[in-house]
Amino acid sequence: MTINEVCLVTGGSRGIGKAICLKLASENAYHILINYQSNKEAALQTLAEIEALGATAEILKFDVADHEAVNKVLHT
């Protein structure tokens, strides 16, 4: 399958964000960017679950309230 879209899920390591990541992964048409701010272990767990579903993803650490940090991470 060809990946058609890249999806950035803020707060993607836990709760609703994680559920969104897993739903996107089940559709397997997205490369998922998992955003987290402080819980790297949760982000890595979400990444592992996504990859177990056959989808691709990566984790990105930044605070979405920090405009400069967002730009730095997303424009590198």
CORRA-V832589 format. One record per backbone hydrogen bond with DSSP energy under -0.5 kcal/mol. NH is the residue of the N-H (numbers start at 1). CO is the residue of the C=O. Records with the same first field share a line. If there is no record, write none. Layout:
# CORRA-V832589
NH = CO, CO
This chain:
# CORRA-V832589
4 = 2, 29
5 = 29
7 = 31
9 = 7, 33
10 = 8
12 = 9, 35
13 = 35
14 = 11
17 = 14
18 = 14
19 = 15
20 = 16
21 = 17
22 = 18
23 = 19
24 = 20
25 = 21
26 = 22
27 = 23, 24
28 = 24, 25
29 = 24
31 = 5
32 = 30, 56
33 = 7
34 = 32, 58
35 = 9, 33
36 = 60
40 = 38
43 = 39
44 = 40
45 = 41
46 = 42
47 = 43
48 = 44
49 = 45
50 = 46
51 = 47
52 = 48
53 = 49, 50
54 = 51
55 = 50
56 = 30
58 = 32
60 = 34
62 = 36, 60
64 = 62
66 = 63
67 = 65
70 = 66
71 = 67
72 = 68
73 = 69
74 = 70
75 = 71
76 = 73
